[in-house]
Amino acid sequence: MDSDKKKKIDRRTFLKGAASAAIVGGTAVTVGCEGKGLLGSSEAFAMEFTEYFKKHYRLMTQAERDQTVSRLEKLAKLKQNITVNIDTTQPAENVLYGYAFNVTRCEGYMECVQACVKENNIDRKSNTQYIRIFEMEHGQMSPDQGEGKYFHMVPKEGHFYMGVQCFQCENPPCVKACPTKATWKEPDGIVVVDYDWCIGCRYCMAACPYWGRRFNWNQPQIPKDEITKEQHYLGNRSRVRGMMEKCTFCIQRSRKGKVTACVEACPTGARVFGNLLDPDSEIRFVLENKKVYRLKEDLGTDPKFWYFID
Amino acid sequence: MKNPICKKSLFCIFSGLLLFFYVSPVFSNQQEDVTSKFKKAVTKIDKSKQVDNTIPVPKNIIKATMEYQGGLFYTEARKNQIKRFKCSTCHNNKKVLISNAADISHADIKVVHGDKKNPLTCNTCHNENDRDFLVTGKGTKIDLDHAYNMCGQCHFRQKKDWIGGAHGKRVTYWAGERVVKNCTSCHNPHSPRFEKRWPTTYSVPLK
């Protein structure tokens, strides 16, 4: 019996050994990394390490949210030397965001696209954009028939312009497709992504009939002085390679009562944004007094984005 | 059907089916669609409590002379944006004795407004007798801040849409007091159509 014991390593000791080896190995790796200056200080490493073990945004208590926000703010300070303000403003009661796009008014200047890229800290290298504007001939209906890469003075005669972005569906197919529940619809109607729970499978991208989702093929690159400092946890905070992102109706702005960046940038006033549950709001006026239609309404996704004509 | 047991069992099946159809919507995932959701919302919302954030009222605004569906609203002021207001400092009964009078004689203003055959002239809108005001076709004096009353004479459809919210846009905030852009905030009153220009960027194709 004794000799058998000596020969065989039992389960308990094996695990003990493995664990200690892992710890030693782990420290060796971190020390190595530190030596190369990859992670900056050990403080930054500690924070980044804790970040891996945080919960899903919806399961976090407010205290836990505050903790992770303060970690992310400190990390931004340590790694990029920028002071950001990440907030976790909750949806307000009796608010359901809606959006209307005036097809007659849009002249295709694309100011909104530019403003959106800037506001939402979108990667400049891969030329990712949440909004797309298509130049379409009279009579065309679907934006996939339109021309996005027009290069001439606008507006062009005989053409109209149609903007496409995430339509914030009330019955979103992307949410159903997500295997990790990393994307969901907030009570105020905005479909958001928890970037830390996204595994980058792009199922949602395939599920979306409106081409509304974007994938980070590379580490987003933004010039340091162009980073928007006012951020939201579910909105324009810094992302990494390999995760989905999308239009969030500028959650960092709209939850504080501001209009989205595209609405503010639009020089022709073709974009209307407001609260659908407020009977006096502009969006309700448009829905009640104008000829409105939604894209691919027959799919039953129930988008909260209407097109209208004067 | 003479058999009473058969009748009983049929009754049982039918009542069971009825019960099933009655209860099934509760278990199905069908949710209320957005149209019926907002059509139900008819109660007025307190403007000051729409979001937790306190919303600052922007400076340089004036109260509009009419009401929209939700009561009074504000629009951007115009007079303090005009560099050489008041007009009557030059346009009065005295002789103009300024060395650079030629430069400031409004020769740079091109009026591209109205019918091509019968375009508008300065005095279609500007008041000849009281230079600090505009004048409508019926002879009503209009303050330059309330230019929408002037534009609304012809562009009454746009004015109606502007009051409701389908034309123009709100300034910075969707919540809080309603502050909208004035006509002259976006349009140049002398040539109101937007100019042709190059787009800022381009869009990536869908597929």
Chai-1 contact restraints between the chains, C-beta under 6 A:
chainA,res_idxA,chainB,res_idxB,connection_type,confidence,min_distance_angstrom,max_distance_angstrom,comment,restraint_id
A,A92,B,V51,contact,1.0,0.0,6.0,A-B,restraint_1
A,E107,B,F194,contact,1.0,0.0,6.0,A-B,restraint_2
A,G108,B,P199,contact,1.0,0.0,6.0,A-B,restraint_3
A,Y109,B,P199,contact,1.0,0.0,6.0,A-B,restraint_4
A,M110,B,P199,contact,1.0,0.0,6.0,A-B,restraint_5
A,M110,B,T200,contact,1.0,0.0,6.0,A-B,restraint_6
A,M110,B,T201,contact,1.0,0.0,6.0,A-B,restraint_7
A,E111,B,T200,contact,1.0,0.0,6.0,A-B,restraint_8
A,V113,B,T201,contact,1.0,0.0,6.0,A-B,restraint_9
A,Q114,B,T200,contact,1.0,0.0,6.0,A-B,restraint_10
A,Q114,B,T201,contact,1.0,0.0,6.0,A-B,restraint_11
A,R132,B,S203,contact,1.0,0.0,6.0,A-B,restraint_12
A,I133,B,S203,contact,1.0,0.0,6.0,A-B,restraint_13
A,D144,B,L206,contact,1.0,0.0,6.0,A-B,restraint_14
A,G148,B,S203,contact,1.0,0.0,6.0,A-B,restraint_15
A,G148,B,P205,contact,1.0,0.0,6.0,A-B,restraint_16
A,K149,B,Y202,contact,1.0,0.0,6.0,A-B,restraint_17
A,M153,B,K196,contact,1.0,0.0,6.0,A-B,restraint_18
A,V154,B,P199,contact,1.0,0.0,6.0,A-B,restraint_19
A,E170,B,V34,contact,1.0,0.0,6.0,A-B,restraint_20
A,W211,B,L206,contact,1.0,0.0,6.0,A-B,restraint_21
A,K256,B,N53,contact,1.0,0.0,6.0,A-B,restraint_22
A,G257,B,V51,contact,1.0,0.0,6.0,A-B,restraint_23
A,G257,B,N53,contact,1.0,0.0,6.0,A-B,restraint_24
A,G257,B,I55,contact,1.0,0.0,6.0,A-B,restraint_25
A,G257,B,Y173,contact,1.0,0.0,6.0,A-B,restraint_26
A,G257,B,A175,contact,1.0,0.0,6.0,A-B,restraint_27
A,G257,B,G176,contact,1.0,0.0,6.0,A-B,restraint_28
A,K258,B,T172,contact,1.0,0.0,6.0,A-B,restraint_29
A,K258,B,Y173,contact,1.0,0.0,6.0,A-B,restraint_30
A,V259,B,W174,contact,1.0,0.0,6.0,A-B,restraint_31
A,G269,B,G168,contact,1.0,0.0,6.0,A-B,restraint_32
A,G269,B,K169,contact,1.0,0.0,6.0,A-B,restraint_33
A,F273,B,W174,contact,1.0,0.0,6.0,A-B,restraint_34
A,G274,B,W174,contact,1.0,0.0,6.0,A-B,restraint_35
A,L276,B,F38,contact,1.0,0.0,6.0,A-B,restraint_36
A,L277,B,A41,contact,1.0,0.0,6.0,A-B,restraint_37
A,D278,B,I45,contact,1.0,0.0,6.0,A-B,restraint_38
A,P279,B,V42,contact,1.0,0.0,6.0,A-B,restraint_39
A,D280,B,Q69,contact,1.0,0.0,6.0,A-B,restraint_40
A,D280,B,G70,contact,1.0,0.0,6.0,A-B,restraint_41
A,E282,B,G165,contact,1.0,0.0,6.0,A-B,restraint_42
A,F285,B,G164,contact,1.0,0.0,6.0,A-B,restraint_43
A,F285,B,G165,contact,1.0,0.0,6.0,A-B,restraint_44
A,F285,B,A166,contact,1.0,0.0,6.0,A-B,restraint_45
A,V286,B,A166,contact,1.0,0.0,6.0,A-B,restraint_46
A,K290,B,A166,contact,1.0,0.0,6.0,A-B,restraint_47
A,D302,B,D33,contact,1.0,0.0,6.0,A-B,restraint_48
A,D302,B,V34,contact,1.0,0.0,6.0,A-B,restraint_49
A,K304,B,V34,contact,1.0,0.0,6.0,A-B,restraint_50
